[in-house]
Amino acid sequence: MTDEIDPILTERARRLFAGPIAFLKSAPALQHLPVPSVPEIAFAGRSNVGKSSLLNALTNRNGLARTSVTPGRTQELNYFDVGSPLVFRLVDMPGYGFAKAPKDVVRKWRFLINDYLRGRAVLKRTLVLIDSRHGIKDVDRDVLEMLDIAAVSYRLVLTKADKVKATALADVHAATEAEARKHPAAHPEVIVTSSEKGMGIAELRTAVLEAVES
């Protein structure tokens, strides 16, 4: 069973993401966050999960979020304004689970993410990205449990769906939805995406706007 797609909401989301979107600021610590005046949608995921590429595909702007061959490059909360007048903000969170990063850096990232998730009243939903080639790892489950405890609504999004065969994708999709059902704060439906092929991007835009307005 999948969600009913509202064509009116989908078209509104398309128009919104086709309009003004701009980088606002990077926040290395909570005191640098912007005033919480509009809803926020956060993107989380393991380093090298394709978060920057998905943000660029979502906004149809190649250079909006920095992509890098070096996992773990994003070390701050990066804010993007959507709409003019401003409707909501996208928040690109630091990647987690990159083993080669110094331990003190990893610890700093984790505290920043944890504090942001627990204390941001305008955070409407967190999108947790999972690599279709690997499925959910223990480090992902740690983050899901953190979101459950913080009572932050979240939704799982599979990335790089074009990199696996259809049968393997179906299996990882089913396994990811089964995992989602175990978590009280998780949305039961998983969105399958490919930044390169554009798969699931319209659905993801609609899901973002739906969460903003919920």
C-alpha positions in Angstrom: 0.0 0.0 0.0 1.3 3.5 -0.9 0.2 7.0 -0.2 -2.4 8.6 -2.4 -0.7 11.2 -4.5 -2.5 14.5 -4.5 -1.9 16.1 -8.0 -2.7 19.6 -6.8 -0.1 19.3 -4.0 2.4 17.8 -6.4 2.0 20.7 -8.8 2.3 23.2 -6.0 5.5 21.5 -4.8 6.9 21.5 -8.4 6.2 25.2 -8.7 7.7 26.0 -5.3 10.9 24.1 -6.0 11.1 25.8 -9.4 11.0 29.2 -7.8 13.6 31.1 -5.6 15.8 28.9 -3.5 19.0 30.3 -1.9 21.7 29.3 0.5 21.2 31.2 3.8 24.0 30.2 6.1 26.1 27.5 7.7 25.7 27.0 11.4 28.6 25.3 13.2 26.8 25.5 16.6 23.3 26.0 17.9 23.9 29.7 18.7 24.4 30.3 15.0 21.0 28.9 13.9 18.6 31.3 12.1 15.6 32.7 14.0 13.0 29.8 14.0 10.4 31.8 12.0 9.4 29.2 9.4 9.1 25.3 9.2 12.3 23.4 8.6 12.9 20.1 6.8 16.2 18.4 7.7 18.2 15.9 5.6 20.3 13.3 7.5 22.3 10.3 6.3 25.6 8.5 6.3 28.5 10.2 4.7 28.6 9.4 1.0 24.9 8.5 0.9 24.3 11.1 -1.8 22.7 13.8 0.3 24.1 16.8 -1.6 23.3 15.2 -5.0 19.7 14.6 -3.8 19.3 18.2 -2.5 20.6 19.4 -5.9 18.1 17.2 -7.7 15.3 18.2 -5.4 15.9 21.9 -6.1 16.9 21.3 -9.7 20.1 23.3 -9.1 23.4 21.6 -9.7 25.5 23.7 -7.3 23.1 24.4 -4.5 24.6 21.8 -2.1 28.3 21.0 -2.3 29.1 17.5 -3.5 32.5 16.0 -2.8 34.4 12.8 -3.4 35.5 13.1 0.2 32.8 11.8 2.5 32.1 13.8 5.6 32.8 17.2 4.0 29.7 18.8 5.4 30.5 19.6 9.1 27.8 22.2 9.8 24.1 22.7 9.5 23.6 24.3 6.1 20.4 26.3 5.6 18.6 27.0 2.4 15.6 29.3 2.0 12.8 28.1 -0.2 10.2 30.5 -1.7 9.8 34.3 -2.0 8.3 35.2 0.3 10.0 32.6 2.4 7.9 29.4 2.9 10.3 27.0 4.6 13.9 26.1 5.0 15.9 23.0 4.0 18.6 21.9 6.5 21.5 19.9 5.2 22.9 18.1 8.3 26.4 16.7 8.7 26.9 13.2 7.4 27.4 10.5 10.1 29.3 7.3 10.3 32.4 8.3 8.5 35.1 6.2 10.2 38.1 8.2 9.0 37.0 11.5 10.6 38.8 12.4 13.8 36.9 11.2 16.9 36.6 14.7 18.4 35.1 15.9 15.1 32.6 13.0 15.0 31.7 13.7 18.6 31.1 17.4 17.8 28.9 16.5 14.9 26.9 14.1 16.9 26.3 16.7 19.7 25.3 19.3 17.1 22.8 16.9 15.4 21.4 15.7 18.7 20.9 19.1 20.1 19.4 20.4 17.0 16.9 17.5 16.7 15.8 17.7 20.3 15.5 21.5 20.6 14.2 22.8 17.2 10.5 23.5 17.6 10.0 24.4 13.9 11.5 21.2 12.6 8.6 19.5 10.9 10.3 16.4 9.6 13.7 14.8 9.1 14.4 12.8 6.0 16.9 10.0 6.7 18.7 8.9 3.6 19.6 5.3 3.1 21.9 4.0 0.3 20.0 1.5 -1.8 23.2 -0.5 -2.4 23.7 -1.2 1.3 20.3 -0.8 3.1 20.0 0.2 6.8 23.2 -0.2 8.8 23.6 -0.2 12.6 24.8 3.5 12.5 21.5 4.3 10.8 19.5 2.5 13.5 21.3 4.6 16.1 20.1 7.7 14.5 16.5 6.4 14.1 16.5 5.6 17.8 17.8 9.1 18.6 14.9 10.5 16.5 12.4 8.2 18.2 13.6 9.3 21.7 13.5 13.0 20.6 9.9 12.4 19.2 11.0 13.9 15.8 8.9 12.8 12.9 11.0 11.3 10.2 10.8 9.5 6.9 13.3 7.1 5.2 14.4 7.8 1.7 16.4 5.4 -0.4 19.1 7.0 -2.6 21.0 5.8 -5.6 18.2 3.4 -6.7 19.7 3.4 -10.3 22.8 1.6 -9.0 21.1 -1.7 -8.1 19.1 -4.2 -10.0 15.3 -4.1 -9.8 15.0 -7.3 -7.7 17.6 -6.1 -5.3 15.9 -2.7 -5.1 12.6 -4.3 -4.3 14.2 -6.4 -1.5 15.9 -3.4 0.1 12.7 -1.3 -0.3 10.7 -4.0 1.6 13.4 -4.4 4.3 13.5 -0.6 4.8 9.8 -0.3 5.1 9.8 -3.3 7.6 12.4 -1.4 9.6 10.3 1.8 9.5 7.4 0.0 11.0 9.5 -0.8 14.1 10.0 2.9 14.9 7.2 5.0 16.5 8.4 8.3 15.0 8.9 7.0 11.4 6.6 7.5 8.5 5.5 4.0 7.3 6.1 4.7 3.6 9.7 4.8 2.1 10.5 7.0 -0.9 12.8 5.5 -3.5 15.0 8.0 -5.4 17.7 8.4 -7.9 19.4 11.8 -8.3 20.9 10.8 -11.6 17.7 9.5 -13.2 15.2 11.8 -11.4 13.4 8.8 -9.9 11.1 9.7 -7.0 12.1 13.4 -7.0 8.6 14.7 -7.7 7.3 12.4 -4.9 9.9 13.7 -2.5 9.1 17.3 -3.3 5.4 16.6 -2.6 6.3 14.8 0.7 8.4 17.8 1.8 5.6 20.3 1.1 3.1 17.9 2.8 5.3 17.8 5.9 5.7 21.6 5.9 2.0 22.1 5.9 1.1 19.3 8.4 
